């Protein structure tokens, strides 16, 4: 799936990933390939992106996430 992590100032990540872990406002959630459509808000925490077994984390203070057509777009604060 394609993942974009965007802030008002920069693009933190843009590329393919096999898994995304998110600090959702209703609890932690994981997004994998072909996930159902979803829009939700994020709490402060770490966004985890796994690419071919290698994990990267990005600290966020909140934001929103949209999952649609195998594209995950995170608008982070």
N, CA, C and O atoms as a Tripos MOL2 file, in Angstrom:
@<TRIPOS>MOLECULE
protein
  308   307    77     0     0
PROTEIN
NO_CHARGES

@<TRIPOS>ATOM
      1 N           0.8420   -1.1760    0.0000 N.3       1 UNK1
      2 CA          0.0000    0.0000    0.0000 C.3       1 UNK1
      3 C           0.8860    1.2370    0.0000 C.2       1 UNK1
      4 O           2.0480    1.1890    0.4020 O.2       1 UNK1
      5 N           0.3250    2.3230   -0.4490 N.am      2 UNK2
      6 CA          1.0520    3.5850   -0.4970 C.3       2 UNK2
      7 C           0.7320    4.3850    0.7640 C.2       2 UNK2
      8 O          -0.4260    4.4830    1.1690 O.2       2 UNK2
      9 N           1.7620    4.9510    1.3760 N.am      3 UNK3
     10 CA          1.5900    5.7060    2.6140 C.3       3 UNK3
     11 C           2.1920    7.1000    2.4420 C.2       3 UNK3
     12 O           3.3050    7.2570    1.9400 O.2       3 UNK3
     13 N           1.4310    8.1040    2.8680 N.am      4 UNK4
     14 CA          1.9050    9.4890    2.8800 C.3       4 UNK4
     15 C           1.7120   10.0240    4.2930 C.2       4 UNK4
     16 O           0.6050    9.9760    4.8290 O.2       4 UNK4
     17 N           2.7760   10.5320    4.8950 N.am      5 UNK5
     18 CA          2.6850   11.2040    6.1970 C.3       5 UNK5
     19 C           3.0820   12.6530    5.9650 C.2       5 UNK5
     20 O           4.2290   12.9590    5.6390 O.2       5 UNK5
     21 N           2.1100   13.5350    6.1400 N.am      6 UNK6
     22 CA          2.3010   14.9470    5.8160 C.3       6 UNK6
     23 C           2.0920   15.8150    7.0440 C.2       6 UNK6
     24 O           1.1960   15.5560    7.8480 O.2       6 UNK6
     25 N           2.9150   16.8420    7.1920 N.am      7 UNK7
     26 CA          2.7290   17.8790    8.2020 C.3       7 UNK7
     27 C           2.5670   19.1980    7.4610 C.2       7 UNK7
     28 O           2.7920   19.2520    6.2520 O.2       7 UNK7
     29 N           2.1850   20.2560    8.1560 N.am      8 UNK8
     30 CA          2.0870   21.5500    7.4740 C.3       8 UNK8
     31 C           3.4160   22.0090    6.8710 C.2       8 UNK8
     32 O           3.4330   22.7980    5.9270 O.2       8 UNK8
     33 N           4.5330   21.5080    7.4220 N.am      9 UNK9
     34 CA          5.8430   21.9780    6.9900 C.3       9 UNK9
     35 C           6.5970   21.0320    6.0630 C.2       9 UNK9
     36 O           7.4790   21.4680    5.3240 O.2       9 UNK9
     37 N           6.2600   19.7370    6.0930 N.am     10 UNK10
     38 CA          7.0860   18.7750    5.3560 C.3      10 UNK10
     39 C           6.3480   17.4730    5.0980 C.2      10 UNK10
     40 O           5.3240   17.1790    5.7150 O.2      10 UNK10
     41 N           6.8920   16.7120    4.1790 N.am     11 UNK11
     42 CA          6.4660   15.3350    3.9590 C.3      11 UNK11
     43 C           7.4300   14.4520    4.7380 C.2      11 UNK11
     44 O           8.6160   14.3900    4.4170 O.2      11 UNK11
     45 N           6.9230   13.7640    5.7680 N.am     12 UNK12
     46 CA          7.7810   12.9220    6.5980 C.3      12 UNK12
     47 C           8.0640   11.5730    5.9500 C.2      12 UNK12
     48 O           9.1500   11.0170    6.1120 O.2      12 UNK12
     49 N           7.0760   11.0420    5.2110 N.am     13 UNK13
     50 CA          7.2410    9.7550    4.5470 C.3      13 UNK13
     51 C           6.2980    9.7020    3.3620 C.2      13 UNK13
     52 O           5.1560   10.1570    3.4410 O.2      13 UNK13
     53 N           6.7800    9.1490    2.2740 N.am     14 UNK14
     54 CA          5.9430    8.9140    1.1000 C.3      14 UNK14
     55 C           6.5130    7.7080    0.3730 C.2      14 UNK14
     56 O           7.6230    7.7590   -0.1560 O.2      14 UNK14
     57 N           5.7560    6.6320    0.3500 N.am     15 UNK15
     58 CA          6.2420    5.4320   -0.3160 C.3      15 UNK15
     59 C           5.3880    4.2290    0.0060 C.2      15 UNK15
     60 O           4.3070    4.3510    0.5830 O.2      15 UNK15
     61 N           5.8840    3.0600   -0.3740 N.am     16 UNK16
     62 CA          5.1710    1.8080   -0.1560 C.3      16 UNK16
     63 C           5.4970    1.2510    1.2210 C.2      16 UNK16
     64 O           6.6190    1.3980    1.7040 O.2      16 UNK16
     65 N           4.5200    0.6130    1.8550 N.am     17 UNK17
     66 CA          4.7060    0.0060    3.1670 C.3      17 UNK17
     67 C           3.8470   -1.2490    3.2620 C.2      17 UNK17
     68 O           2.8860   -1.4180    2.5120 O.2      17 UNK17
     69 N           4.2040   -2.1190    4.1880 N.am     18 UNK18
     70 CA          3.4250   -3.3350    4.4060 C.3      18 UNK18
     71 C           2.5230   -3.2190    5.6320 C.2      18 UNK18
     72 O           1.5680   -3.9830    5.7710 O.2      18 UNK18
     73 N           2.8220   -2.2590    6.5300 N.am     19 UNK19
     74 CA          2.0350   -2.0940    7.7520 C.3      19 UNK19
     75 C           2.2000   -0.6770    8.2670 C.2      19 UNK19
     76 O           3.2760   -0.0870    8.1670 O.2      19 UNK19
     77 N           1.1120   -0.1350    8.8240 N.am     20 UNK20
     78 CA          1.1490    1.1680    9.4860 C.3      20 UNK20
     79 C           0.4470    1.0240   10.8310 C.2      20 UNK20
     80 O          -0.7000    0.5800   10.8850 O.2      20 UNK20
     81 N           1.1220    1.3920   11.9140 N.am     21 UNK21
     82 CA          0.5270    1.4110   13.2470 C.3      21 UNK21
     83 C           0.2390    2.8400   13.6500 C.2      21 UNK21
     84 O           1.0800    3.7230   13.4840 O.2      21 UNK21
     85 N          -0.9600    3.0680   14.1850 N.am     22 UNK22
     86 CA         -1.4050    4.4340   14.4610 C.3      22 UNK22
     87 C          -1.9220    4.5940   15.8880 C.2      22 UNK22
     88 O          -2.5190    3.6660   16.4330 O.2      22 UNK22
     89 N          -1.6980    5.7690   16.5060 N.am     23 UNK23
     90 CA         -2.2860    6.0760   17.8090 C.3      23 UNK23
     91 C          -3.6740    6.6940   17.6150 C.2      23 UNK23
     92 O          -3.8330    7.9060   17.7590 O.2      23 UNK23
     93 N          -4.6580    5.8880   17.2960 N.am     24 UNK24
     94 CA         -6.0030    6.3840   17.0280 C.3      24 UNK24
     95 C          -6.6550    6.9750   18.2650 C.2      24 UNK24
     96 O          -6.2850    6.6340   19.3890 O.2      24 UNK24
     97 N          -7.6120    7.8490   18.0690 N.am     25 UNK25
     98 CA         -8.2840    8.4940   19.1970 C.3      25 UNK25
     99 C          -9.1060    7.4990   20.0160 C.2      25 UNK25
    100 O          -9.4100    7.7630   21.1790 O.2      25 UNK25
    101 N          -9.4660    6.3640   19.4270 N.am     26 UNK26
    102 CA        -10.1940    5.3160   20.1520 C.3      26 UNK26
    103 C          -9.2880    4.1490   20.5110 C.2      26 UNK26
    104 O          -9.7790    3.0880   20.8980 O.2      26 UNK26
    105 N          -7.9740    4.3230   20.3910 N.am     27 UNK27
    106 CA         -7.0190    3.2730   20.7170 C.3      27 UNK27
    107 C          -6.0940    2.9940   19.5520 C.2      27 UNK27
    108 O          -6.2920    3.4980   18.4460 O.2      27 UNK27
    109 N          -5.0860    2.1890   19.8110 N.am     28 UNK28
    110 CA         -4.1090    1.8470   18.7660 C.3      28 UNK28
    111 C          -4.7680    1.0380   17.6640 C.2      28 UNK28
    112 O          -5.6740    0.2430   17.9170 O.2      28 UNK28
    113 N          -4.3080    1.2480   16.4460 N.am     29 UNK29
    114 CA         -4.8520    0.4890   15.3140 C.3      29 UNK29
    115 C          -3.7430    0.1790   14.3300 C.2      29 UNK29
    116 O          -2.7400    0.8880   14.2520 O.2      29 UNK29
    117 N          -3.9400   -0.8850   13.5850 N.am     30 UNK30
    118 CA         -2.9900   -1.2860   12.5590 C.3      30 UNK30
    119 C          -3.6570   -1.3200   11.2050 C.2      30 UNK30
    120 O          -4.8050   -1.7480   11.0760 O.2      30 UNK30
    121 N          -2.9440   -0.8740   10.2060 N.am     31 UNK31
    122 CA         -3.4360   -0.8480    8.8310 C.3      31 UNK31
    123 C          -2.5300   -1.7460    8.0080 C.2      31 UNK31
    124 O          -1.3090   -1.5960    8.0220 O.2      31 UNK31
    125 N          -3.1440   -2.6850    7.2870 N.am     32 UNK32
    126 CA         -2.3890   -3.5700    6.3990 C.3      32 UNK32
    127 C          -2.9250   -3.4220    4.9840 C.2      32 UNK32
    128 O          -3.9160   -2.7310    4.7490 O.2      32 UNK32
    129 N          -2.2610   -4.0760    4.0500 N.am     33 UNK33
    130 CA         -2.6250   -4.0270    2.6390 C.3      33 UNK33
    131 C          -4.1120   -4.3290    2.4400 C.2      33 UNK33
    132 O          -4.6460   -5.2620    3.0380 O.2      33 UNK33
    133 N          -4.7670   -3.5400    1.6060 N.am     34 UNK34
    134 CA         -6.1790   -3.6970    1.2390 C.3      34 UNK34
    135 C          -7.1450   -3.4840    2.3990 C.2      34 UNK34
    136 O          -8.2170   -4.0890    2.4350 O.2      34 UNK34
    137 N          -6.7700   -2.6270    3.3480 N.am     35 UNK35
    138 CA         -7.6420   -2.3180    4.4870 C.3      35 UNK35
    139 C          -8.9150   -1.6400    3.9960 C.2      35 UNK35
    140 O          -8.9030   -0.9500    2.9770 O.2      35 UNK35
    141 N          -9.9950   -1.8340    4.7120 N.am     36 UNK36
    142 CA        -11.2620   -1.1760    4.3840 C.3      36 UNK36
    143 C         -11.1100    0.3430    4.4990 C.2      36 UNK36
    144 O         -10.2420    0.8430    5.2150 O.2      36 UNK36
    145 N         -11.9630    1.0520    3.7880 N.am     37 UNK37
    146 CA        -11.9490    2.5120    3.8380 C.3      37 UNK37
    147 C         -12.1810    2.9870    5.2710 C.2      37 UNK37
    148 O         -12.9850    2.4120    6.0050 O.2      37 UNK37
    149 N         -11.4630    4.0460    5.6590 N.am     38 UNK38
    150 CA        -11.5010    4.5200    7.0440 C.3      38 UNK38
    151 C         -11.0790    5.9780    7.0900 C.2      38 UNK38
    152 O         -10.1680    6.3980    6.3750 O.2      38 UNK38
    153 N         -11.7530    6.7480    7.9420 N.am     39 UNK39
    154 CA        -11.3080    8.0990    8.2910 C.3      39 UNK39
    155 C         -11.4380    8.2060    9.7990 C.2      39 UNK39
    156 O         -12.4930    7.8980   10.3550 O.2      39 UNK39
    157 N         -10.3720    8.6430   10.4710 N.am     40 UNK40
    158 CA        -10.3990    8.7870   11.9250 C.3      40 UNK40
    159 C          -9.3880    9.8400   12.3560 C.2      40 UNK40
    160 O          -8.5930   10.3260   11.5520 O.2      40 UNK40
    161 N          -9.4330   10.1790   13.6210 N.am     41 UNK41
    162 CA         -8.4900   11.1500   14.1770 C.3      41 UNK41
    163 C          -7.3910   10.4190   14.9460 C.2      41 UNK41
    164 O          -7.5400    9.2630   15.3400 O.2      41 UNK41
    165 N          -6.3000   11.1250   15.1420 N.am     42 UNK42
    166 CA         -5.1480   10.5640   15.8450 C.3      42 UNK42
    167 C          -4.8940   11.3210   17.1440 C.2      42 UNK42
    168 O          -5.1170   12.5280   17.2340 O.2      42 UNK42
    169 N          -4.4280   10.5910   18.1390 N.am     43 UNK43
    170 CA         -3.9310   11.1850   19.3770 C.3      43 UNK43
    171 C          -2.4270   11.3690   19.2500 C.2      43 UNK43
    172 O          -1.8210   10.9460   18.2650 O.2      43 UNK43
    173 N          -1.8350   11.9980   20.2410 N.am     44 UNK44
    174 CA         -0.3860   12.1060   20.2870 C.3      44 UNK44
    175 C           0.2090   10.7150   20.4640 C.2      44 UNK44
    176 O          -0.3240    9.8910   21.2070 O.2      44 UNK44
    177 N           1.3120   10.4660   19.7770 N.am     45 UNK45
    178 CA          1.9790    9.1740   19.8700 C.3      45 UNK45
    179 C           2.8830    8.9540   18.6800 C.2      45 UNK45
    180 O           3.2640    9.8940   17.9830 O.2      45 UNK45
    181 N           3.2220    7.6880   18.4570 N.am     46 UNK46
    182 CA          4.1170    7.3340   17.3560 C.3      46 UNK46
    183 C           3.3620    6.6230   16.2480 C.2      46 UNK46
    184 O           2.5720    5.7140   16.5020 O.2      46 UNK46
    185 N           3.6130    7.0460   15.0170 N.am     47 UNK47
    186 CA          3.1410    6.3350   13.8370 C.3      47 UNK47
    187 C           4.2710    5.4010   13.4160 C.2      47 UNK47
    188 O           5.4010    5.8400   13.2050 O.2      47 UNK47
    189 N           3.9660    4.1380   13.2980 N.am     48 UNK48
    190 CA          4.9600    3.1430   12.9120 C.3      48 UNK48
    191 C           4.7080    2.7360   11.4620 C.2      48 UNK48
    192 O           3.5830    2.4000   11.0920 O.2      48 UNK48
    193 N           5.7510    2.7680   10.6520 N.am     49 UNK49
    194 CA          5.6580    2.3510    9.2520 C.3      49 UNK49
    195 C           6.6540    1.2170    9.0380 C.2      49 UNK49
    196 O           7.8470    1.3650    9.3030 O.2      49 UNK49
    197 N           6.1510    0.0850    8.5570 N.am     50 UNK50
    198 CA          7.0020   -1.0800    8.3030 C.3      50 UNK50
    199 C           7.1490   -1.2540    6.7870 C.2      50 UNK50
    200 O           6.1640   -1.3740    6.0580 O.2      50 UNK50
    201 N           8.4050   -1.2650    6.3400 N.am     51 UNK51
    202 CA          8.7350   -1.4510    4.9250 C.3      51 UNK51
    203 C           9.7080   -2.6170    4.8380 C.2      51 UNK51
    204 O          10.8480   -2.5090    5.2880 O.2      51 UNK51
    205 N           9.2680   -3.7250    4.2650 N.am     52 UNK52
    206 CA         10.1050   -4.9180    4.0940 C.3      52 UNK52
    207 C          10.8120   -5.3130    5.3830 C.2      52 UNK52
    208 O          12.0080   -5.6040    5.3720 O.2      52 UNK52
    209 N          10.0760   -5.3250    6.5000 N.am     53 UNK53
    210 CA         10.6300   -5.7510    7.7750 C.3      53 UNK53
    211 C          11.3870   -4.6860    8.5430 C.2      53 UNK53
    212 O          11.7560   -4.9110    9.6960 O.2      53 UNK53
    213 N          11.6270   -3.5370    7.9420 N.am     54 UNK54
    214 CA         12.3310   -2.4330    8.6090 C.3      54 UNK54
    215 C          11.2850   -1.4310    9.0870 C.2      54 UNK54
    216 O          10.4330   -0.9910    8.3150 O.2      54 UNK54
    217 N          11.3600   -1.0740   10.3750 N.am     55 UNK55
    218 CA         10.3730   -0.1720   10.9510 C.3      55 UNK55
    219 C          10.9350    1.2260   11.1740 C.2      55 UNK55
    220 O          12.0750    1.3980   11.6050 O.2      55 UNK55
    221 N          10.0990    2.2260   10.8680 N.am     56 UNK56
    222 CA         10.4200    3.6230   11.1370 C.3      56 UNK56
    223 C           9.2910    4.1810   11.9960 C.2      56 UNK56
    224 O           8.1320    3.8090   11.8110 O.2      56 UNK56
    225 N           9.6130    5.0580   12.9240 N.am     57 UNK57
    226 CA          8.5740    5.7000   13.7210 C.3      57 UNK57
    227 C           8.6280    7.2130   13.5240 C.2      57 UNK57
    228 O           9.6890    7.8020   13.3200 O.2      57 UNK57
    229 N           7.4540    7.8090   13.5920 N.am     58 UNK58
    230 CA          7.3090    9.2520   13.4270 C.3      58 UNK58
    231 C           6.4150    9.7540   14.5580 C.2      58 UNK58
    232 O           5.2710    9.3150   14.6770 O.2      58 UNK58
    233 N           6.9120   10.6550   15.3800 N.am     59 UNK59
    234 CA          6.1350   11.2060   16.4870 C.3      59 UNK59
    235 C           5.1370   12.2310   15.9490 C.2      59 UNK59
    236 O           5.4890   13.1010   15.1520 O.2      59 UNK59
    237 N           3.8800   12.1100   16.4010 N.am     60 UNK60
    238 CA          2.8430   13.0650   16.0270 C.3      60 UNK60
    239 C           2.1480   13.5470   17.2950 C.2      60 UNK60
    240 O           2.1240   12.8460   18.3060 O.2      60 UNK60
    241 N           1.5880   14.7410   17.2310 N.am     61 UNK61
    242 CA          0.8460   15.2740   18.3720 C.3      61 UNK61
    243 C          -0.6560   15.2190   18.1360 C.2      61 UNK61
    244 O          -1.4340   15.6910   18.9660 O.2      61 UNK61
    245 N          -1.0610   14.6570   17.0310 N.am     62 UNK62
    246 CA         -2.4610   14.5320   16.6600 C.3      62 UNK62
    247 C          -2.5780   14.5700   15.1540 C.2      62 UNK62
    248 O          -1.5730   14.5950   14.4440 O.2      62 UNK62
    249 N          -3.8070   14.5750   14.6660 N.am     63 UNK63
    250 CA         -4.0250   14.6610   13.2310 C.3      63 UNK63
    251 C          -5.1760   13.7910   12.7830 C.2      63 UNK63
    252 O          -6.0070   13.3710   13.5880 O.2      63 UNK63
    253 N          -5.2160   13.5220   11.4860 N.am     64 UNK64
    254 CA         -6.2530   12.6680   10.9080 C.3      64 UNK64
    255 C          -5.5970   11.6710    9.9610 C.2      64 UNK64
    256 O          -4.4860   11.8790    9.4740 O.2      64 UNK64
    257 N          -6.3240   10.5760    9.7140 N.am     65 UNK65
    258 CA         -5.8510    9.5700    8.7730 C.3      65 UNK65
    259 C          -7.0190    9.1550    7.8810 C.2      65 UNK65
    260 O          -8.1540    9.0110    8.3350 O.2      65 UNK65
    261 N          -6.7110    8.9690    6.6170 N.am     66 UNK66
    262 CA         -7.6780    8.4490    5.6560 C.3      66 UNK66
    263 C          -7.0690    7.2280    4.9860 C.2      66 UNK66
    264 O          -5.9230    7.2580    4.5380 O.2      66 UNK66
    265 N          -7.8480    6.1510    4.9210 N.am     67 UNK67
    266 CA         -7.4560    4.9520    4.1840 C.3      67 UNK67
    267 C          -8.4820    4.7810    3.0760 C.2      67 UNK67
    268 O          -9.6730    4.6390    3.3510 O.2      67 UNK67
    269 N          -8.0320    4.7930    1.8230 N.am     68 UNK68
    270 CA         -8.9450    4.6910    0.6960 C.3      68 UNK68
    271 C          -8.1860    4.1480   -0.5100 C.2      68 UNK68
    272 O          -7.1450    4.6850   -0.8870 O.2      68 UNK68
    273 N          -8.7090    3.0870   -1.1120 N.am     69 UNK69
    274 CA         -8.1340    2.5010   -2.3200 C.3      69 UNK69
    275 C          -6.6590    2.1460   -2.1510 C.2      69 UNK69
    276 O          -5.8400    2.4060   -3.0330 O.2      69 UNK69
    277 N          -6.3310    1.5450   -0.9970 N.am     70 UNK70
    278 CA         -4.9880    1.0860   -0.6770 C.3      70 UNK70
    279 C          -3.9590    2.2270   -0.5600 C.2      70 UNK70
    280 O          -2.7600    2.0240   -0.7560 O.2      70 UNK70
    281 N          -4.4590    3.4230   -0.2380 N.am     71 UNK71
    282 CA         -3.6000    4.5760    0.0300 C.3      71 UNK71
    283 C          -3.9190    5.0790    1.4240 C.2      71 UNK71
    284 O          -5.0770    5.3460    1.7440 O.2      71 UNK71
    285 N          -2.8820    5.2090    2.2620 N.am     72 UNK72
    286 CA         -3.0220    5.7330    3.6130 C.3      72 UNK72
    287 C          -2.4400    7.1400    3.6310 C.2      72 UNK72
    288 O          -1.2530    7.3330    3.3670 O.2      72 UNK72
    289 N          -3.2870    8.1290    3.9470 N.am     73 UNK73
    290 CA         -2.8510    9.5130    4.0090 C.3      73 UNK73
    291 C          -2.9920    9.9960    5.4330 C.2      73 UNK73
    292 O          -4.0950   10.0280    5.9790 O.2      73 UNK73
    293 N          -1.8740   10.3720    6.0380 N.am     74 UNK74
    294 CA         -1.8720   10.8510    7.4170 C.3      74 UNK74
    295 C          -1.5230   12.3390    7.3960 C.2      74 UNK74
    296 O          -0.4510   12.7380    6.9410 O.2      74 UNK74
    297 N          -2.4530   13.1450    7.8990 N.am     75 UNK75
    298 CA         -2.2220   14.5830    8.0480 C.3      75 UNK75
    299 C          -1.9010   14.7970    9.5130 C.2      75 UNK75
    300 O          -2.7980   14.8180   10.3560 O.2      75 UNK75
    301 N          -0.6290   14.9540    9.8170 N.am     76 UNK76
    302 CA         -0.1590   14.9760   11.2010 C.3      76 UNK76
    303 C           0.1310   16.3840   11.6860 C.2      76 UNK76
    304 O           0.4860   17.2770   10.9170 O.2      76 UNK76
    305 N          -0.0330   16.5470   12.9930 N.am     77 UNK77
    306 CA          0.2900   17.8200   13.6280 C.3      77 UNK77
    307 C           1.5990   17.6550   14.3870 C.2      77 UNK77
    308 O           2.0770   18.6040   15.0090 O.2      77 UNK77
@<TRIPOS>BOND
     1     1     2 1
     2     2     3 1
     3     3     4 2
     4     3     5 am
     5     5     6 1
     6     6     7 1
     7     7     8 2
     8     7     9 am
     9     9    10 1
    10    10    11 1
    11    11    12 2
    12    11    13 am
    13    13    14 1
    14    14    15 1
    15    15    16 2
    16    15    17 am
    17    17    18 1
    18    18    19 1
    19    19    20 2
    20    19    21 am
    21    21    22 1
    22    22    23 1
    23    23    24 2
    24    23    25 am
    25    25    26 1
    26    26    27 1
    27    27    28 2
    28    27    29 am
    29    29    30 1
    30    30    31 1
    31    31    32 2
    32    31    33 am
    33    33    34 1
    34    34    35 1
    35    35    36 2
    36    35    37 am
    37    37    38 1
    38    38    39 1
    39    39    40 2
    40    39    41 am
    41    41    42 1
    42    42    43 1
    43    43    44 2
    44    43    45 am
    45    45    46 1
    46    46    47 1
    47    47    48 2
    48    47    49 am
    49    49    50 1
    50    50    51 1
    51    51    52 2
    52    51    53 am
    53    53    54 1
    54    54    55 1
    55    55    56 2
    56    55    57 am
    57    57    58 1
    58    58    59 1
    59    59    60 2
    60    59    61 am
    61    61    62 1
    62    62    63 1
    63    63    64 2
    64    63    65 am
    65    65    66 1
    66    66    67 1
    67    67    68 2
    68    67    69 am
    69    69    70 1
    70    70    71 1
    71    71    72 2
    72    71    73 am
    73    73    74 1
    74    74    75 1
    75    75    76 2
    76    75    77 am
    77    77    78 1
    78    78    79 1
    79    79    80 2
    80    79    81 am
    81    81    82 1
    82    82    83 1
    83    83    84 2
    84    83    85 am
    85    85    86 1
    86    86    87 1
    87    87    88 2
    88    87    89 am
    89    89    90 1
    90    90    91 1
    91    91    92 2
    92    91    93 am
    93    93    94 1
    94    94    95 1
    95    95    96 2
    96    95    97 am
    97    97    98 1
    98    98    99 1
    99    99   100 2
   100    99   101 am
   101   101   102 1
   102   102   103 1
   103   103   104 2
   104   103   105 am
   105   105   106 1
   106   106   107 1
   107   107   108 2
   108   107   109 am
   109   109   110 1
   110   110   111 1
   111   111   112 2
   112   111   113 am
   113   113   114 1
   114   114   115 1
   115   115   116 2
   116   115   117 am
   117   117   118 1
   118   118   119 1
   119   119   120 2
   120   119   121 am
   121   121   122 1
   122   122   123 1
   123   123   124 2
   124   123   125 am
   125   125   126 1
   126   126   127 1
   127   127   128 2
   128   127   129 am
   129   129   130 1
   130   130   131 1
   131   131   132 2
   132   131   133 am
   133   133   134 1
   134   134   135 1
   135   135   136 2
   136   135   137 am
   137   137   138 1
   138   138   139 1
   139   139   140 2
   140   139   141 am
   141   141   142 1
   142   142   143 1
   143   143   144 2
   144   143   145 am
   145   145   146 1
   146   146   147 1
   147   147   148 2
   148   147   149 am
   149   149   150 1
   150   150   151 1
   151   151   152 2
   152   151   153 am
   153   153   154 1
   154   154   155 1
   155   155   156 2
   156   155   157 am
   157   157   158 1
   158   158   159 1
   159   159   160 2
   160   159   161 am
   161   161   162 1
   162   162   163 1
   163   163   164 2
   164   163   165 am
   165   165   166 1
   166   166   167 1
   167   167   168 2
   168   167   169 am
   169   169   170 1
   170   170   171 1
   171   171   172 2
   172   171   173 am
   173   173   174 1
   174   174   175 1
   175   175   176 2
   176   175   177 am
   177   177   178 1
   178   178   179 1
   179   179   180 2
   180   179   181 am
   181   181   182 1
   182   182   183 1
   183   183   184 2
   184   183   185 am
   185   185   186 1
   186   186   187 1
   187   187   188 2
   188   187   189 am
   189   189   190 1
   190   190   191 1
   191   191   192 2
   192   191   193 am
   193   193   194 1
   194   194   195 1
   195   195   196 2
   196   195   197 am
   197   197   198 1
   198   198   199 1
   199   199   200 2
   200   199   201 am
   201   201   202 1
   202   202   203 1
   203   203   204 2
   204   203   205 am
   205   205   206 1
   206   206   207 1
   207   207   208 2
   208   207   209 am
   209   209   210 1
   210   210   211 1
   211   211   212 2
   212   211   213 am
   213   213   214 1
   214   214   215 1
   215   215   216 2
   216   215   217 am
   217   217   218 1
   218   218   219 1
   219   219   220 2
   220   219   221 am
   221   221   222 1
   222   222   223 1
   223   223   224 2
   224   223   225 am
   225   225   226 1
   226   226   227 1
   227   227   228 2
   228   227   229 am
   229   229   230 1
   230   230   231 1
   231   231   232 2
   232   231   233 am
   233   233   234 1
   234   234   235 1
   235   235   236 2
   236   235   237 am
   237   237   238 1
   238   238   239 1
   239   239   240 2
   240   239   241 am
   241   241   242 1
   242   242   243 1
   243   243   244 2
   244   243   245 am
   245   245   246 1
   246   246   247 1
   247   247   248 2
   248   247   249 am
   249   249   250 1
   250   250   251 1
   251   251   252 2
   252   251   253 am
   253   253   254 1
   254   254   255 1
   255   255   256 2
   256   255   257 am
   257   257   258 1
   258   258   259 1
   259   259   260 2
   260   259   261 am
   261   261   262 1
   262   262   263 1
   263   263   264 2
   264   263   265 am
   265   265   266 1
   266   266   267 1
   267   267   268 2
   268   267   269 am
   269   269   270 1
   270   270   271 1
   271   271   272 2
   272   271   273 am
   273   273   274 1
   274   274   275 1
   275   275   276 2
   276   275   277 am
   277   277   278 1
   278   278   279 1
   279   279   280 2
   280   279   281 am
   281   281   282 1
   282   282   283 1
   283   283   284 2
   284   283   285 am
   285   285   286 1
   286   286   287 1
   287   287   288 2
   288   287   289 am
   289   289   290 1
   290   290   291 1
   291   291   292 2
   292   291   293 am
   293   293   294 1
   294   294   295 1
   295   295   296 2
   296   295   297 am
   297   297   298 1
   298   298   299 1
   299   299   300 2
   300   299   301 am
   301   301   302 1
   302   302   303 1
   303   303   304 2
   304   303   305 am
   305   305   306 1
   306   306   307 1
   307   307   308 2
@<TRIPOS>SUBSTRUCTURE
     1 UNK1         2 RESIDUE 1 A UNK
     2 UNK2         6 RESIDUE 1 A UNK
     3 UNK3        10 RESIDUE 1 A UNK
     4 UNK4        14 RESIDUE 1 A UNK
     5 UNK5        18 RESIDUE 1 A UNK
     6 UNK6        22 RESIDUE 1 A UNK
     7 UNK7        26 RESIDUE 1 A UNK
     8 UNK8        30 RESIDUE 1 A UNK
     9 UNK9        34 RESIDUE 1 A UNK
    10 UNK10       38 RESIDUE 1 A UNK
    11 UNK11       42 RESIDUE 1 A UNK
    12 UNK12       46 RESIDUE 1 A UNK
    13 UNK13       50 RESIDUE 1 A UNK
    14 UNK14       54 RESIDUE 1 A UNK
    15 UNK15       58 RESIDUE 1 A UNK
    16 UNK16       62 RESIDUE 1 A UNK
    17 UNK17       66 RESIDUE 1 A UNK
    18 UNK18       70 RESIDUE 1 A UNK
    19 UNK19       74 RESIDUE 1 A UNK
    20 UNK20       78 RESIDUE 1 A UNK
    21 UNK21       82 RESIDUE 1 A UNK
    22 UNK22       86 RESIDUE 1 A UNK
    23 UNK23       90 RESIDUE 1 A UNK
    24 UNK24       94 RESIDUE 1 A UNK
    25 UNK25       98 RESIDUE 1 A UNK
    26 UNK26      102 RESIDUE 1 A UNK
    27 UNK27      106 RESIDUE 1 A UNK
    28 UNK28      110 RESIDUE 1 A UNK
    29 UNK29      114 RESIDUE 1 A UNK
    30 UNK30      118 RESIDUE 1 A UNK
    31 UNK31      122 RESIDUE 1 A UNK
    32 UNK32      126 RESIDUE 1 A UNK
    33 UNK33      130 RESIDUE 1 A UNK
    34 UNK34      134 RESIDUE 1 A UNK
    35 UNK35      138 RESIDUE 1 A UNK
    36 UNK36      142 RESIDUE 1 A UNK
    37 UNK37      146 RESIDUE 1 A UNK
    38 UNK38      150 RESIDUE 1 A UNK
    39 UNK39      154 RESIDUE 1 A UNK
    40 UNK40      158 RESIDUE 1 A UNK
    41 UNK41      162 RESIDUE 1 A UNK
    42 UNK42      166 RESIDUE 1 A UNK
    43 UNK43      170 RESIDUE 1 A UNK
    44 UNK44      174 RESIDUE 1 A UNK
    45 UNK45      178 RESIDUE 1 A UNK
    46 UNK46      182 RESIDUE 1 A UNK
    47 UNK47      186 RESIDUE 1 A UNK
    48 UNK48      190 RESIDUE 1 A UNK
    49 UNK49      194 RESIDUE 1 A UNK
    50 UNK50      198 RESIDUE 1 A UNK
    51 UNK51      202 RESIDUE 1 A UNK
    52 UNK52      206 RESIDUE 1 A UNK
    53 UNK53      210 RESIDUE 1 A UNK
    54 UNK54      214 RESIDUE 1 A UNK
    55 UNK55      218 RESIDUE 1 A UNK
    56 UNK56      222 RESIDUE 1 A UNK
    57 UNK57      226 RESIDUE 1 A UNK
    58 UNK58      230 RESIDUE 1 A UNK
    59 UNK59      234 RESIDUE 1 A UNK
    60 UNK60      238 RESIDUE 1 A UNK
    61 UNK61      242 RESIDUE 1 A UNK
    62 UNK62      246 RESIDUE 1 A UNK
    63 UNK63      250 RESIDUE 1 A UNK
    64 UNK64      254 RESIDUE 1 A UNK
    65 UNK65      258 RESIDUE 1 A UNK
    66 UNK66      262 RESIDUE 1 A UNK
    67 UNK67      266 RESIDUE 1 A UNK
    68 UNK68      270 RESIDUE 1 A UNK
    69 UNK69      274 RESIDUE 1 A UNK
    70 UNK70      278 RESIDUE 1 A UNK
    71 UNK71      282 RESIDUE 1 A UNK
    72 UNK72      286 RESIDUE 1 A UNK
    73 UNK73      290 RESIDUE 1 A UNK
    74 UNK74      294 RESIDUE 1 A UNK
    75 UNK75      298 RESIDUE 1 A UNK
    76 UNK76      302 RESIDUE 1 A UNK
    77 UNK77      306 RESIDUE 1 A UNK
